[in-house]
Amino acid sequence: MSLAGGAHRDMCAALFISGGLIMKKPLLKKLKKYVPLYILALPSILYLIVNNYLPMCGLVLAFKQYSFAKGIVDSPWNGIKNFTFLFGSKWAGIMFRNTICYNIVFLVLNTIVAIIIAILLGEVRKERRKKFYQTVILVPYLMSTVLVGYLVFAFFSGSNGFVNKSILEPLGREAVSWYTKKEAWPFILVVVQLWRSFGFQSIVYYATIIGFDKSLYEAAAIDGATAGQQIRRITLPLLRPTVIILTIMGLGRMFNSDFGLFYQVPQNSGMLYEVTTTIDTFVYRTLMLDHDIGRSMAAGFLQSILGFIVVMLANTAVRKIDKDSAMF
């Protein structure tokens, strides 16, 4: 019995080993198959690690009174004092209001305009025209913010701007010093941001639309549905998961702002601070005056934490309403 039992155990072990080898072969084939993709992704992964994860070690500065002479390690701890300057300043309410309100307006308008443009792109039949339109709407997104600032200045310069010289003067109106008129800049900034950013989101929505089952539209057309009815009953419902994901991602940046848009485009005009001061521009100006790296680090850390909380709350709400549309 002992000899039979030993043979049985040896047979089981042999089968286990051979089974493991059989299981490993498909795994090795898959790895070999995707090696080129891993190699292509390697630069992006390295960039992500170097640019996004390694700097996280510097978060310790948010809780220190940083001294250039003592360095990161020997600089004294100061608890949460670096965070209090964001709330103790007279600009606290203004910068939080501007940051949140602008981002809400940007998110809503960008989504609406991007969906409209994506649907219009889907209606273009000629490939050359379609590629031309895609290129044109992406150009503003790829432009430097500095260049955008100069373009805006060419329009609204008080002395020889296009608006004053080519529109107001022929109408017999007096020239306007736009860089001192804070009432106009919320609209200017919204238009500039919309012009710059809708193209990228349009391409994302368009890429989603071209993946829809065409038979749904053919069946709807046979049943007599108009183009508007097809958009309302087929396209928009199928776009909902993409809209939700991009909206959640946009909510994650609710406490961040485009520094170039609010600093470079208004030319850092002091007369416009009430409508152009956001968390990012306020921290930059404070850093340039006080050279306090700890405060700037605390502001960035706070923005990340608040953005993370907003994303989690939004995703939780989506999961309760439609679990399949949630990000995680």
C-alpha positions in Angstrom: 0.0 0.0 0.0 2.9 2.3 0.8 4.5 1.6 -2.6 1.2 2.3 -4.3 0.6 5.4 -2.3 4.1 6.7 -3.2 3.5 6.0 -6.9 0.2 7.8 -6.7 1.8 10.9 -5.1 4.6 10.9 -7.7 2.0 10.7 -10.5 0.0 13.6 -8.9 3.2 15.7 -8.6 4.1 15.0 -12.3 0.6 16.0 -13.4 0.8 19.2 -11.3 4.1 20.2 -12.8 3.0 19.4 -16.3 -0.2 21.3 -15.8 1.7 24.3 -14.5 3.9 24.2 -17.6 0.8 24.0 -19.8 -0.7 27.0 -18.0 2.6 29.0 -18.4 2.9 28.5 -22.2 -0.3 30.5 -23.0 0.9 33.2 -20.6 4.3 33.4 -22.2 2.6 33.6 -25.6 0.4 36.5 -24.4 3.4 38.3 -23.0 5.4 37.9 -26.3 2.3 39.1 -28.2 2.0 42.3 -26.2 5.7 43.1 -25.8 5.6 45.7 -28.6 2.7 47.5 -26.8 4.5 47.4 -23.5 7.6 48.9 -25.2 5.4 51.7 -26.8 3.9 52.4 -23.4 7.2 52.5 -21.5 8.1 56.2 -22.3 4.7 57.3 -21.1 4.9 55.1 -17.9 8.4 56.5 -17.2 7.1 60.1 -17.7 4.2 59.4 -15.4 6.5 58.1 -12.7 9.0 60.9 -13.0 6.5 63.7 -13.5 3.7 62.6 -11.2 4.8 60.2 -8.6 8.4 61.1 -7.7 7.5 64.7 -6.9 5.0 63.4 -4.3 7.9 62.9 -2.0 8.0 66.7 -1.8 4.6 66.9 -0.2 6.4 66.9 3.2 7.2 70.6 2.4 3.5 71.4 2.9 4.0 70.8 6.6 7.4 72.5 7.0 8.7 76.1 7.1 11.1 75.5 4.2 14.6 77.1 4.5 16.9 77.1 1.4 19.8 77.0 3.8 18.6 74.0 5.8 17.1 72.0 3.0 14.0 69.7 3.0 15.2 67.4 5.8 16.4 69.9 8.3 13.7 72.5 7.7 11.5 72.9 10.8 7.9 71.5 11.0 5.1 74.0 11.3 2.0 71.8 11.2 -0.9 73.2 9.1 0.2 76.8 9.1 1.0 76.7 5.4 -2.7 75.8 4.7 -4.1 78.7 6.8 -2.8 81.4 4.5 -5.2 80.3 1.8 -8.2 81.0 4.1 -6.7 83.9 6.1 -6.3 86.2 3.2 -8.9 88.8 2.1 -8.7 87.1 -1.3 -9.8 83.7 0.0 -13.5 84.0 -0.9 -12.8 85.6 -4.2 -10.3 83.0 -5.4 -12.4 80.1 -4.3 -15.5 81.6 -5.9 -13.7 82.4 -9.2 -12.0 79.0 -9.4 -15.2 77.0 -8.8 -17.6 79.1 -10.8 -15.4 79.4 -13.8 -14.8 75.6 -13.8 -18.5 74.9 -13.6 -19.2 77.2 -16.6 -16.3 75.7 -18.5 -17.5 72.2 -17.8 -21.1 72.8 -18.9 -20.3 74.8 -22.0 -17.5 72.7 -23.2 -19.6 69.6 -22.9 -22.6 71.1 -24.8 -20.4 72.6 -27.6 -18.2 69.5 -27.9 -21.2 67.2 -28.3 -22.8 69.5 -30.9 -19.5 69.6 -32.9 -19.0 65.9 -32.6 -22.5 65.2 -34.0 -21.9 67.7 -36.9 -18.6 65.9 -37.7 -20.5 62.6 -37.8 -22.7 64.1 -40.5 -19.8 65.1 -42.8 -19.5 62.4 -45.5 -16.4 63.4 -47.4 -13.2 62.2 -45.7 -11.0 65.1 -46.7 -13.4 67.6 -45.3 -13.8 65.6 -42.1 -10.0 65.5 -41.6 -9.7 69.2 -42.4 -12.4 70.1 -39.8 -10.8 67.8 -37.2 -7.4 69.5 -37.7 -8.9 73.0 -37.6 -10.8 72.5 -34.3 -7.6 71.0 -32.7 -5.3 73.9 -33.6 -6.4 76.2 -30.7 -6.0 73.3 -28.2 -2.3 72.9 -29.3 -1.5 76.6 -29.2 0.7 78.0 -26.5 -1.1 80.1 -23.9 1.4 82.9 -24.4 0.4 83.1 -28.1 -3.2 83.0 -27.1 -2.6 85.9 -24.8 -1.0 88.0 -27.6 -3.9 87.1 -29.9 -6.4 88.3 -27.2 -4.3 91.5 -26.7 -4.4 92.1 -30.5 -8.2 92.1 -30.2 -8.6 94.1 -27.0 -5.6 96.5 -26.9 -6.8 99.9 -25.9 -4.6 101.8 -28.4 -4.8 99.8 -31.6 -6.9 96.7 -30.8 -9.2 95.2 -33.5 -12.3 95.8 -31.4 -11.6 99.4 -30.8 -10.2 100.3 -34.3 -12.3 98.1 -36.5 -15.6 97.9 -34.7 -16.2 100.7 -32.2 -14.5 103.6 -34.1 -16.5 103.0 -37.4 -19.7 103.0 -35.3 -18.7 106.3 -33.7 -18.1 104.8 -30.3 -15.2 105.8 -28.0 -12.3 103.4 -27.5 -12.6 101.2 -24.4 -9.7 100.4 -22.1 -10.5 96.7 -22.0 -7.8 95.7 -19.5 -9.3 97.9 -16.9 -13.0 96.8 -17.4 -13.4 93.9 -15.1 -17.1 93.5 -16.1 -16.2 92.2 -19.5 -13.5 89.7 -18.6 -15.7 86.9 -17.3 -17.2 86.7 -20.8 -13.8 87.1 -22.5 -12.2 84.3 -20.5 -15.1 82.0 -21.0 -15.0 82.5 -24.8 -11.3 82.1 -24.9 -11.4 78.9 -22.9 -14.2 77.5 -24.9 -12.4 78.3 -28.2 -9.3 76.6 -26.9 -10.6 73.4 -25.4 -13.8 72.3 -27.2 -11.8 70.7 -30.0 -10.2 68.0 -27.9 -13.5 66.9 -26.3 -15.2 67.0 -29.7 -12.7 64.5 -31.0 -13.3 62.2 -28.0 -17.1 62.3 -28.5 -16.7 61.9 -32.2 -14.6 58.8 -31.7 -17.4 57.4 -29.5 -20.1 58.2 -32.1 -18.4 56.5 -35.0 -18.3 53.3 -32.9 -22.1 53.2 -32.6 -24.0 50.4 -34.4 -25.1 51.9 -37.7 -28.0 49.5 -38.0 -29.8 51.4 -35.2 -29.9 54.6 -37.4 -30.9 52.6 -40.5 -33.8 51.0 -38.6 -34.8 54.4 -37.2 -34.7 56.0 -40.7 -36.9 53.1 -42.1 -39.4 53.8 -39.3 -39.5 57.4 -40.4 -37.4 59.0 -37.7 -35.9 62.4 -38.6 -32.3 63.3 -38.0 -33.2 65.3 -34.9 -35.1 62.3 -33.5 -32.2 60.0 -34.2 -29.9 62.3 -32.3 -32.3 62.6 -29.4 -33.3 58.9 -29.2 -30.1 57.1 -30.2 -26.9 59.3 -30.2 -27.4 61.2 -26.9 -28.4 58.1 -24.8 -25.4 56.1 -26.2 -23.1 59.1 -25.5 -24.2 59.2 -21.8 -21.5 56.9 -20.4 -18.7 59.0 -22.1 -20.3 62.2 -21.0 -20.4 61.0 -17.4 -16.8 59.8 -17.4 -15.5 63.1 -18.8 -17.7 65.1 -16.4 -16.3 63.2 -13.4 -12.8 63.8 -14.7 -13.6 67.5 -15.1 -15.0 67.6 -11.6 -11.6 66.3 -10.4 -10.1 69.6 -11.7 -12.8 71.7 -10.0 -10.3 73.4 -7.7 -7.6 73.8 -10.3 -7.4 76.5 -13.0 -5.5 77.1 -16.2 -2.8 79.4 -14.9 -2.0 80.8 -18.4 -5.6 81.7 -19.0 -6.0 83.7 -15.8 -2.5 85.2 -15.7 -1.2 85.5 -19.3 -4.4 86.3 -21.2 -5.4 89.2 -18.9 -1.7 90.4 -18.9 -1.7 90.2 -15.1 -3.6 93.4 -14.9 -4.1 94.6 -11.3 -7.5 96.2 -12.3 -8.8 92.7 -13.1 -7.7 90.8 -10.0 -11.3 90.6 -8.7 -12.4 88.5 -11.7 -9.1 86.8 -12.6 -7.7 85.7 -9.3 -7.9 81.9 -8.8 -6.1 79.6 -6.4 -3.3 79.1 -8.9 -2.7 82.8 -9.7 -2.9 83.7 -6.0 -0.4 81.1 -5.0 2.0 82.2 -7.8 1.8 85.9 -6.8 2.3 84.9 -3.1 5.3 82.7 -4.0 6.9 85.5 -6.1 6.5 88.0 -3.2 7.3 85.7 -0.2 9.3 83.0 -1.9 7.6 80.5 0.5 7.7 77.1 -1.2 5.8 75.5 1.7 2.7 77.5 1.0 2.6 76.8 -2.7 3.1 73.1 -1.9 0.3 73.2 0.6 -2.0 74.9 -1.9 -1.3 72.2 -4.5 -1.8 69.4 -1.9 -5.1 70.9 -0.8 -6.3 71.2 -4.5 -5.5 67.5 -5.0 -7.3 66.4 -1.9 -10.4 68.5 -2.7 -10.4 67.3 -6.3 -10.2 63.7 -5.1 -13.1 64.1 -2.7 -15.3 65.7 -5.4 -14.5 62.8 -7.8 -15.3 60.2 -5.1 -18.6 61.9 -4.3 -19.5 62.3 -7.9 -18.7 58.6 -8.7 -20.6 57.4 -5.7 -23.7 59.4 -6.9 -23.4 57.9 -10.4 -23.0 54.4 -9.0 -26.3 54.8 -7.1 -28.1 56.1 -10.3 -26.5 54.0 -13.0 -23.8 51.6 -11.8 -22.6 50.7 -15.3 -21.7 54.4 -16.1 -19.5 54.8 -13.0 -15.7 55.1 -13.4 -15.1 52.5 -10.6 
